Amino acid sequence: MKNNIKQLRNEMKISQKDLAESLSVSRQTINAIETGKFDPSLTLTIKITRFFKKDLEEIFILENY
C-alpha cells in the first residue's frame, strides 16, 4: 500500500528514528512502511493517523482494491 508518510515526516522535519520512537516501533518498521514493503497493523495505522493529525485517506493510498 502506498503512503505519504515520508512526505509528512519531511514536512515536520523529523527523522525515521524520531517517528519510530513516538510510535514505539523500530526505525526499520518505519522504513518498511514508507517503502511499501510492510503494511502496518490497524493499531499502528491509528497511531500514525493520530501522530500526523490526518485522516486515513490523507496518509494511505489503497490501490487496486
Sine and cosine of phi, psi and omega as CSV:
sin_phi,cos_phi,sin_psi,cos_psi,sin_omega,cos_omega
0.00,0.00,0.74,-0.68,0.03,-1.00
-0.98,0.21,0.38,-0.92,0.01,-1.00
-0.42,-0.91,0.21,-0.98,-0.01,-1.00
-0.95,-0.32,0.37,0.93,-0.09,-1.00
-0.88,0.47,-0.71,0.71,-0.01,-1.00
-0.87,0.50,-0.70,0.71,0.01,-1.00
-0.88,0.47,-0.73,0.69,0.00,-1.00
-0.90,0.44,-0.65,0.76,0.02,-1.00
-0.89,0.45,-0.69,0.72,0.02,-1.00
-0.91,0.42,-0.62,0.79,0.04,-1.00
-0.88,0.47,-0.57,0.82,0.01,-1.00
-1.00,0.05,-0.10,1.00,-0.01,-1.00
0.85,0.53,0.74,0.68,0.08,-1.00
-0.86,-0.52,0.51,-0.86,-0.02,-1.00
-1.00,0.09,0.21,-0.98,0.10,-1.00
-0.86,0.51,-0.64,0.77,0.00,-1.00
-0.87,0.49,-0.72,0.70,0.00,-1.00
-0.89,0.46,-0.69,0.73,0.02,-1.00
-0.90,0.44,-0.70,0.71,0.00,-1.00
-0.85,0.53,-0.71,0.71,0.01,-1.00
-0.89,0.45,-0.63,0.77,0.01,-1.00
-0.91,0.42,-0.50,0.86,-0.04,-1.00
-0.99,-0.16,-0.01,1.00,-0.01,-1.00
0.87,0.49,0.69,0.72,0.10,-0.99
-0.74,-0.67,0.07,-1.00,0.02,-1.00
-0.99,0.11,0.35,-0.94,0.07,-1.00
-0.89,0.46,-0.56,0.83,0.01,-1.00
-0.90,0.45,-0.57,0.82,0.05,-1.00
-0.90,0.44,-0.71,0.70,0.03,-1.00
-0.87,0.49,-0.71,0.71,0.01,-1.00
-0.87,0.49,-0.69,0.72,-0.02,-1.00
-0.90,0.43,-0.60,0.80,0.04,-1.00
-0.93,0.37,-0.72,0.69,-0.02,-1.00
-0.87,0.50,-0.60,0.80,-0.05,-1.00
-1.00,0.01,0.01,1.00,0.04,-1.00
0.98,0.20,0.22,0.98,0.01,-1.00
-0.99,0.11,-0.24,0.97,-0.06,-1.00
-0.55,-0.83,0.74,-0.67,0.11,-0.99
-0.99,-0.12,0.79,-0.61,-0.05,-1.00
-0.93,0.36,0.43,-0.90,0.09,-1.00
-0.91,0.42,0.22,-0.97,0.04,-1.00
-0.87,0.50,-0.68,0.73,0.01,-1.00
-0.87,0.50,-0.73,0.69,0.00,-1.00
-0.93,0.38,-0.60,0.80,0.05,-1.00
-0.87,0.50,-0.69,0.73,0.03,-1.00
-0.90,0.44,-0.68,0.74,0.03,-1.00
-0.87,0.50,-0.66,0.75,0.00,-1.00
-0.90,0.43,-0.72,0.69,-0.01,-1.00
-0.90,0.44,-0.61,0.79,0.04,-1.00
-0.93,0.36,-0.64,0.77,0.00,-1.00
-0.87,0.50,-0.73,0.68,-0.04,-1.00
-1.00,0.09,-0.14,0.99,-0.02,-1.00
0.82,0.57,0.73,0.68,-0.01,-1.00
-0.77,-0.63,0.41,-0.91,0.13,-0.99
-0.94,0.33,0.42,-0.91,0.00,-1.00
-0.77,0.64,-0.73,0.69,-0.05,-1.00
-0.93,0.36,-0.27,0.96,0.06,-1.00
-0.99,0.14,-0.27,0.96,-0.04,-1.00
-0.94,-0.33,-0.72,0.69,-0.09,-1.00
-0.95,-0.32,0.65,-0.76,-0.02,-1.00
-0.89,-0.46,0.93,-0.36,0.01,-1.00
-0.99,0.11,0.82,-0.57,-0.01,-1.00
-0.92,-0.38,0.61,-0.80,0.11,-0.99
0.75,0.66,0.80,0.60,0.03,-1.00
-0.99,0.15,0.00,0.00,0.00,0.00
